[in-house]
Amino acid sequence: MIGQLLFIFFARIIDVSMGTIRTILIIRGDKWPAAIIGFFEIMVYTIALGMVVGALSDPLKLVVFCTGFAMGVLVGSIIEEKLALGFRGLQITIDYQNAYLVDELRDEGYPVTCWEAEGKVGPKLVLNTVVKRNLASKVTEKIYERDPCAFIVYMEPKYFRGGYFKKK
């Protein structure tokens, strides 16, 4: 009995985690890897579900099934953060007096396109860049160190073509 409960619990963690990764891959346009993961995801899910559906009179199995799902959401989110798949678009608005940041970022190999803007309290500079997701927080930290009032919007680009990208 304990073996079955553990199997149901861990099967749900595995299938929901796989579902999280599959969803991210679909959003990014990676259809084939998503389909392969989906195959294994539904296989694990079906086996676990079969162990619960046949025993609906046992509420403990249902609770373990649902708890495994919840834990799978957490585990899948953590895995996805660690993998940092894909790219992140950053739109950064800084005070115009901090324009030197454009050259600093470019000198470090980050692609930056910028234009002038007018904010509530004066002239601004808007920087646009796309970086690998694992580099986004590093760029953000650098910006906030030099301009604590910067406004940064994170975007999830699905598709792009051309341009220049940091290789690190």
C-alpha angles and dihedrals in degrees: 000000000000089000090055093048091050091048092051092047096049094039089058092048089052098045095045091047089051089049091055092052091044091053092051090050091051092050089051091050096249095139102165099050088045091053092050092049089046091057093057093039093057092043092057091042093051093051092049092044091051090056091053102039091055090054107041088140087068105075091185091068090051092050091048090048092052093043090052089053092052092048089047090057090054095043092045091051092050092048091049091051091050093048091049091194120197132353138311125216116217125198107191124188114195136170110275091239088067093061089124086079090075091062093042092054092045091048088056089053100257116140111238132180115183143181138179122261138175119239131189092267101035146292119355137184120222116209122195122195141156117210137167108278093243089060098047096087091048091054091045092051091050091052095048091048090060100031113024090181094057117131113220127186119195117213132186109223112205098188136006138159135203127003131097128295134192107246099208 
